């Protein structure tokens, strides 16, 4: 067991955590939220979007962002080129498809929704706010979920494609 393999294992765990979170959100939270009336949907999303910003989330979300390029570099340095290419693809896909979509798609929508005042809004303003938020947010979420699952698959393949003496 080398430090390189331990780092790759940590990378795999962090990647699995974020892919799992996004997948679980897609097949449970979003479905449940879609059933709520407009005012309850907005209130719930405002709370969720604030509460997701916690150490456990950031550990997996930012941890993956940090560990993927480190693992990729270590595989390159070691000369394990098949694993390097898999991890490089995973890194690029995560930076663009998961992190990038979140930061430039979902987060701006979250911030705009957070500023929306339910207390002073009319029923029509609430309905419009939901419509402007929900469809686009879910579209971005689907992209980042698929990207994260693909990243996880690439990392798993990288882990199991290593020469037998280097398997974690």
N, C-alpha and C positions, 0 to 999 in steps of 0.2 A: 504494500500500500504506500504509494508515493504522495507527496504533497500535491502534485499535479492531479492525481486521481481523486484526492479528497476535495480539492477545489472544484473539479468537474462534478463530483457528487453533490456538493453544496449548490452548485449552479443548477443541477437537475431538480433538486428539491425546491429551490426558490421558483424556478420556472413552472414546476407542477403546481405550486401553491397559487401563483397568479393566474395560471390557465384554469385551474379549478374554481377559483373565486369568480372569474368572469363567466365560465360555463354555468356554474350554479346560479349565478345572478340571472343569466339568460333563461334558464329553464325553471326558475321558481319566482324570484323577486319581481322580474319584469311582468310575468304572467299575472301574479297577484296584484301588482300595482295597476295593471291595465283594467282591472275590474272595479277600481275605486271611482267614485264621482270626482269631478274635476277639482273641487277645492281640497278634497282629501288626498288626491293624487299629488297635487302641488305641495301640500304641507308635508306629505311623506317624503317626497323627493328632496325637499329642502333639508329635512332632518337627515336623511340618508347621506346626502352629498356633504354635509358638514361632518357627520360621524365617521365616514369612510377615511377621513384624514386622521389616521391614528398610527401608532408605531407598528402594529402588526401588519397593516396594509403597506406602509412605506417600506418595511423590511423586505417584503416579497416584490413589490413593484419597483423600487429603486435598487434593491439587492440584485434582482435579475439584470437590470440595466448595467450594473457594475460588474457582476460576475461573468456574464457572457463574454465581454471582450477580454477579460483576464484569462478565462479558460481558453478562448480562441488563441490568444497570444502564446500561452503555455504550450498548446498543441503545435503551433507553428515552430516555436523555439525547439521543441523536442523532435521535430521532423515527422510527426504523425500526420501526414498530409490529408488522408481521407477524413480523419476526425477534424482537422483544421477547417477544411472546406465546409463540412456540415455545420460546424460551430460558427463559421463566418456567415453562412447563409442565415442561421438562426439569429445571430446578432443583428444583422441588417434588418431582417424581418421584424424583430422585436423593436428596434429603434424606430422604424417607420410605422409598422402596422399595429403595434400595441402602445408603446410609449408616445409616439408622435400623434397618433389618432386621439389618444386620451388628452394630451396636453393642448392640442390645437383644435380638437373637435368637442369632446365631452366637457372638459374643464371650462371653456368659455360659456357653454350652455348652462353649466351648473352655476357659474358666477352670475349670469344674467337672471336665472331663476331665483337665486338667493336674494337678489335685490327686489324681486316682485313682492309687493305687499298684498297679502290675501285680505287683510282687514279693511283696506280702503278700496278694493277692487269690486267692480260689479260682476254679476254672474257671467255676462258676455265677455268681459275682460279676462276673467279666470279661464273661461273656455278657450279663448284665443291664445292665452299664455300657454296653456297645456298643449294645444295644437302646434304652436310654434316650437315647443320644446320636445315633446314626446317622440314624434316621428323621426326627426333628425337625430336626437340622442340615441334612440334605439338602433338606427342605421349605423351610427359610429360604433356603438357598443357591439353590434354583430361583427363588424369588421375587426375590431380589436380582439374579440373572442376567437374568431377563426384564426387570426394571425397568431395568437398566443398558443392555441392548440397545435398549430403547425410548427411553431418554435419548439414546443415540448416534444413533438415527434422527432424533430431534427436532433434535439439534445439526447433523446433516448437512443436514437440510431447511432449517434456519436459515441455514446457510452458503450453500447454493445458491439460496435464495429472495431473497437480497439483490439490490437493484437492480444492473444490470450494471456500473455504474461502481464498485461497492463489493465485487465478488466477490474473494475471497482469491486 
